[in-house]
Amino acid sequence: MIKEISFKNYRSFKAKQKFPIKKVNILVGPNSAGKSSIIKLFGLLKQSTMHPQGTETINYKGPYVDLQDFKSISHKQQSGEIGISFITDRTLIDDGHFEGWGRKGTKFELSVRKNNYIKLNSFYNSSKSA
């Protein structure tokens, strides 16, 4: 399970946003605050990790969400990178191309680029109990 997710330059969010994830999560806020964008981010991650070409490209259109292209998910349709990071609470992420990666408490950082490629880094903090 994802324990924490953060992102920047994603849809209505320019500055870095960080959210702890629990078994049950409730998103509240006014219309157009970004609640649906947060939910769509999970679908985007899922369908991109299960993409037939592997984890090198982002899959904007798939079984979970249809987000068109990079411009439609970047803040104010700007160029640059969208940063996404998440921390797991398991040794393995159980599906897609991430299977077998990481250990408990591993932090994954993805940079989604305009050319649709993903740069992936993973970090493990052995001094921190997850």
N, C-alpha and C positions, 0 to 999 in steps of 0.2 A: 504494500500500500504506500502511496505517496504521503509523506508526513508533513511536508511543507512545499509550497510552490511560490515562485516569484517570477515576475516578468517586467519588461520595460519596452517602451515604444510599440506596444500592442494595442491596436484599435483606439479606444478613447483614453488610454493610459500612456502618457509620455514618461513620467517619472517611474522609478522602480516601485512596484507594489509587492508586498510579501504577505502570504496568507498561510497560517497553520491549518492543516487538514485533519479533521477528526472523523470518527465513524459516521456521524450525522453532522451536516453543515447546513446552515440557513443563510441565504443571501438576501439582504433587505436593502432597499434604497429607492430613491425616486426614479421615475421613468428616465431612460437614457443615461443611467449612472454607470452601466457596464456589467450588470449582473449576467445577462445572456452571453456577453463576451467572455466572461470567466468560464462559464459552463462550456462554451464552444471550444475553448482552449484545450480542455481535456479530450474532447472528440478529435481535435486536430492532432494532438500528441498520439492518441491511440491509433488512428488510421495511418499516421506517418510511420510509426514503428512497425506496423504490419504491412507496409508498402512492399510490393514485390521486388522493387529495385534496391531494397535495403534501407539503411538509415541515412544515406547520403543526400536524399532529396525530401522535400516537404510535400505532402499529399493534400492539397487544398480541397479537392473534391473526392469524396469517398462515402462509405456507408454511414458515417457518423455526422459529418458536417459538409456543407458546400460553401466554401469561403472564397471562391473565384481565383484570386491570385495574391501576390505579395502586397500590392498596393491596397487591396481591400482589408488587409489585416494590420498594416502598419499605421502608426499614429498619424492622422491627418494625411494619409497616403503619401508619406515622405519616403525617400530612399534611405539607405543605411542598413542597420541590422535590428532585428527584434531579438531581445535577450529573454531566454526562458531558463529557469533552473528549478530543480526539485530535489528533495532529499527523500530517500526511501527508508522504511523501517523494517525491511526484510533483507535477507542475504541475496535473494534473486528477485528480479522483476519477471513475472511469470508468463508473459506472452510477447509475441512479436520478436523483433531482432535484438531486443535488449536481454533476452533470456540468458541467464548465466552470468550476467555482468554484475559487478559490484559486490559489496558486502553491506551488512546492516550499517546504516548511517552514511552511505555513499551519496555524495552530492553530484548530480549531473547538471552540466551547464551546456545549453544549446544556443548557438547564434544562427538565426535564420537570415539568410542573405537574399538580396533582390534576385539573384540568379537561381533561386530555389534550392540552393545547397545548404546543408546544415553542417556546422562545425560543432563537434561534440567533444567535451572534456569531462572527465570524471575525477573526483577527488575523494579520498577516504581519510577521515580524521580519526585516527586510532586512539587519541587521547580523550575523545568525547564519547560518552555513552549515549547510544541512540535509543 
